[in-house]
Amino acid sequence: MINRANLLGDVRAEADSIMLDAAFYETPDYRTIIESSDRSIVVGRRGTGKSATAYKLNGYWSKLQKTVVIQLAADEDQIIGIRPLIQLFGDSFKLLRAGSKIAWRYALLLEVADALSHKYKYKKADGADYLETHLVSWRRNQYGFSAKLKDCLAASIDKSETPENIIGGLAQKLKLKDVEDSLSKVLDDLNVSVYILVDRLDEGYEPDNTGIGLVDGLVHSIIDINTKYSNIRPLVFLRDNIYRAISRTDPDFTRDIEGQVLRLHWDEYALFTFATSRLNIAFSLNLENSLRIWNRCASRELEGKDGFKRCLRLTLYRPRDILILLNEAFRLASRTDRNQIVGEDIEATAKVISNNRLEDLHKEYLSMIPALNLFTSAFLNQNPEIQLKTIEPVLSHLLRSDSYDSAIQQQLSVLDSYIDVIRILYGIGFIGLYDNKSNSFIFCHDGKDPNKEFTINGRILIHPCYWMALNCANNTLDAEQAEEIYDEYDIEISSETPEQRTKRIGQIIADLEKIPTGKDGCSEFEDWCHQAIKIVFAGALRNAELHPNKTATQRRDVVATNLSETPVWKRIYEDYKARQIIFEVKNFSDLQGDAYRQMLSYLTGEYGKLGFIICRDHTENLTKGKELDWMKEMYATHHVLIIKLTGKYLCALLSKLRSPQKHDAPDKALNHLLDTYTRLYISGGVGKRAKPTRKS
């Protein structure tokens, strides 16, 4: 029995080159790349073998006579460093693409020149001396292709120039035309063929105009070089999400790029041959027939091609999917000393993998989306394909809940409707949206797809990798369904949630400035305070209501229940016996004695000995001779504490809550305010306007 940790290897070249060398499956796509030079762009979803294909092409072409193979890969840190330089080309996509195209073209041609410089006839070739004048500076940086490009751009761009002038003069500064002409002469003299393989462009990639423009510039430069030089064959390997971003953004996509694309495709036959070739090597079976290999390794309900199809339906029909599934299944079988896998091994393995992926999703996004566990749990035991009107009652009920801790409750309070939850789940790749134009479910690749609209009759699909973890009614895919899913296998997405949260809180803060003071804005300010209180004190105060006793003579503005769930509210209950917390709302700046006497009349029984007045003053600090004297009188005579808050103070707390990690900021700030009242205001020793330091 083989006990290798990764029995069947991986599809990534860097992960398992030994297995790739021994059992690489030459797909029709691979043969097309070798036999035809009319495609310069190879596109594939994650896990479809792009890097493995590049690795094998490198090996194949390196063995040919009079060939030079250049394999280039982006480095994340250097690409991140290039972005600020690319941004000097301007804000518009066309400018970013144009500048990037010039820079990439120069860089690729110098890499070709550098590779040719090792040929013994190079020094005597016409044009070599001129190329050497450029290569001297190009070779100074020893940290890779993208690092050299970064240094080149830094030396060539004058930051004081306008973007148009920078782009207009870049080719001239780099002397690109002279480099092209000299390289053509060298290639003719040496009579060699050059192959360029550019991979791993997802390193450091960001799905904004800068990121897309940077990659799109490279794609256009690859196409131009392939067209201009008959003896240079460049290939760029693109992940599907980057390719789709380019197709949406580049206005010249249909004309210049679409016809240059070869998409990696795997069908059942190819995956069967691929998997059995790995099994043949891993178990040293030395068999030639794929079916015999499979039946030697699988038994019972997994025998034959139908058994293999049963395995495939638990994947997204990609080579990495099937390798992960089979590796884990064989490991499970080995625990009971079996050298064949059966249906229960596959089912158990698929369940574990699905659970792991859901846990990974939670771990990755829980700090940004505190309520993520609740959101995904709403889809337990559902059909994987759902109409939004079916899930609406479940999600709407969840948003109305008031029984979670402050981090979760604050997020629920920020969201307007169940559609906001759907947008969050779409933004992290948990669900896909049915697209009528393509007749397929589109999964978000990069967290930013502003054109998506969710309607009550819309259809969504839970990502198939979570089906088993969620115990979905239908948890298998056929080939046609898998092909209709546009997604990325391992979710690595910048969540839209922080932007959504920031935008929503920003709107609430901005709304305060629009509310006029005085009677005209009284009702609006009450509504605003009610909303702000629900968010700021979410998870600490429960069931915050506006005018809970509408018909009573003494109509309180906002009342919330204090269950002593956080330190400051526990302190308030223990010190002031306030179970029901009153917030009296006054839509004017100057508080008068009447406001304090009105609050005093409310503070009995469950309302305890503490209440809050919210006004429109510019500061929550108390003024001597006015609020300070009234507050001290109430405390000394009636033993009640009346705290002044302001709309501005609530805005400051809301602003801190833009970051989910600061969910306890209101608790800390209110605790500090209580200390200020106890130590400064009640005990005396204040000037005309006390100015305590605000804590958070």
Secondary structure as UniProt FT lines:
FT   TURN            5..8
FT   TURN            13..15
FT   HELIX           17..23
FT   HELIX           28..35
FT   STRAND          41..44
FT   TURN            46..47
FT   HELIX           50..62
FT   TURN            65..66
FT   STRAND          67..73
FT   HELIX           76..86
FT   HELIX           87..89
FT   HELIX           93..116
FT   TURN            117..118
FT   TURN            120..121
FT   HELIX           122..124
FT   TURN            126..127
FT   HELIX           128..138
FT   TURN            139..140
FT   HELIX           145..156
FT   TURN            159..160
FT   HELIX           163..174
FT   HELIX           176..190
FT   STRAND          193..199
FT   TURN            201..204
FT   HELIX           209..228
FT   TURN            230..231
FT   STRAND          232..239
FT   HELIX           240..249
FT   TURN            251..252
FT   HELIX           253..257
FT   HELIX           258..260
FT   STRAND          261..263
FT   HELIX           268..282
FT   TURN            283..284
FT   HELIX           290..297
FT   HELIX           300..302
FT   HELIX           304..312
FT   TURN            313..316
FT   HELIX           319..334
FT   TURN            335..337
FT   HELIX           343..365
FT   TURN            366..368
FT   TURN            370..371
FT   HELIX           372..377
FT   TURN            378..381
FT   STRAND          385..387
FT   HELIX           388..399
FT   HELIX           406..414
FT   HELIX           418..427
FT   TURN            428..429
FT   STRAND          431..435
FT   TURN            436..439
FT   STRAND          440..443
FT   TURN            450..451
FT   TURN            456..457
FT   STRAND          459..462
FT   HELIX           464..466
FT   TURN            467..471
FT   HELIX           479..483
FT   STRAND          485..486
FT   HELIX           497..514
FT   HELIX           519..521
FT   HELIX           522..536
FT   TURN            539..540
FT   STRAND          541..546
FT   TURN            548..551
FT   STRAND          558..562
FT   HELIX           567..576
FT   STRAND          580..585
FT   HELIX           593..602
FT   HELIX           605..607
FT   TURN            608..609
FT   STRAND          610..615
FT   TURN            624..626
FT   HELIX           627..638
FT   STRAND          641..646
FT   HELIX           647..656
FT   TURN            657..658
FT   HELIX           660..662
FT   TURN            663..664
FT   HELIX           665..676
FT   HELIX           677..681
FT   TURN            682..683
//
